[in-house]
Amino acid sequence: MSDSLQEVYHIREMRLEDVRRIILIEREIFLFPWTEMNFADSITAGYYCRVIELNDLLIGYGIMMIGPDEAHILTIGISAQWQHQGWGRRLLQYFIDLARQQQSVAVLLDVRVSNGVAANLYRQLGFEQIAIRKGYYPAMGGREDALVMRLKL
Ligand SMILES: CC(C)(COP(=O)(O)OP(=O)(O)OC[C@H]1O[C@@H](n2cnc3c(N)ncnc32)[C@H](O)[C@@H]1OP(=O)(O)O)[C@@H](O)C(=O)NCCC(=O)NCCS
């Protein structure tokens, strides 16, 4: 990625008016997408809802909830045409830094066992698998296990 591209991206708070665009991306990249209400509720609840923009185009988003000790990344997504270019890593690193600033001791997230791309990324950033939640996710024709991953801060 060129330096000029790096200069024009930014991460900002998600607003209710972003949700329509987010939902389009969400439906494109997840088989079982969140609803507009899920995103709107997360904003209203005061979770750390962020979007990543490139030249004012919203290309990705993520949501993190911070509890008394641990932070939980609830979702993260990058628009299909912008994937595999380092944007997911940047957004994830932003959330990790934010959790550290808020004195969290760890960041936790769940990932489908079949989602090797995401799990690779999390491992590269230092996340370790700490548990498996059996049948946690809906899946085509049944349920799918989740890996619970944790990054100690
Ligand atoms: C998972 C996701 C957020 C990652 O964002 P991204 O911008 O595509 O990822 P990046 O370009 O930052 O890639 C970072 C790392 O992911 C891994 N990765 C990326 N593409 C990969 C591929 N095709 N195969 C295997 N690993 C891959 C690599 O470890 C990569 O590191 P590298 O660039 O040093 O090789 C994004 O792909 C996405 O939105 N996927 C669909 C939704 C989803 O699965 N969300 C996560 C739910 S837990």
The ligand as a Gaussian input file, in Angstrom:
#p B3LYP/6-31G(d) Opt

LIG

0 1
 C      -11.631000     -10.624000       8.561000
 C      -11.489000      -9.234000       7.939000
 C      -12.067000      -8.184000       8.884000
 C       -9.986000      -8.950000       7.762000
 O       -9.820000      -7.700000       7.166000
 P       -8.875000      -7.540000       5.879000
 O       -8.772000      -6.089000       5.614000
 O       -9.385000      -8.411000       4.779000
 O       -7.521000      -8.171000       6.441000
 P       -6.050000      -7.626000       6.215000
 O       -5.840000      -7.262000       4.794000
 O       -5.788000      -6.585000       7.238000
 O       -5.238000      -8.945000       6.484000
 C       -4.592000      -9.150000       7.654000
 C       -4.210000     -10.601000       7.752000
 O       -5.338000     -11.442000       7.536000
 C       -4.878000     -12.646000       6.974000
 N       -5.379000     -12.803000       5.647000
 C       -5.823000     -11.838000       4.798000
 N       -6.226000     -12.417000       3.649000
 C       -6.023000     -13.762000       3.784000
 C       -6.267000     -14.900000       2.948000
 N       -6.794000     -14.765000       1.711000
 N       -5.980000     -16.119000       3.430000
 C       -5.465000     -16.265000       4.665000
 N       -5.220000     -15.225000       5.508000
 C       -5.493000     -14.002000       5.063000
 C       -3.419000     -12.573000       6.904000
 O       -2.934000     -13.024000       8.118000
 C       -3.206000     -11.117000       6.748000
 O       -1.942000     -10.748000       7.088000
 P       -0.871000     -10.447000       5.932000
 O       -1.450000      -9.314000       5.147000
 O        0.365000     -10.102000       6.679000
 O       -0.775000     -11.707000       5.121000
 C      -12.168000      -9.130000       6.551000
 O      -11.590000     -10.070000       5.687000
 C      -13.660000      -9.337000       6.591000
 O      -14.420000      -8.389000       6.764000
 N      -14.110000     -10.589000       6.413000
 C      -15.538000     -10.896000       6.388000
 C      -16.185000     -10.644000       7.707000
 C      -15.484000     -11.376000       8.820000
 O      -15.130000     -12.553000       8.695000
 N      -15.306000     -10.664000       9.942000
 C      -14.676000     -11.228000      11.123000
 C      -15.674000     -11.974000      11.952000
 S      -14.925000     -12.632000      13.420000

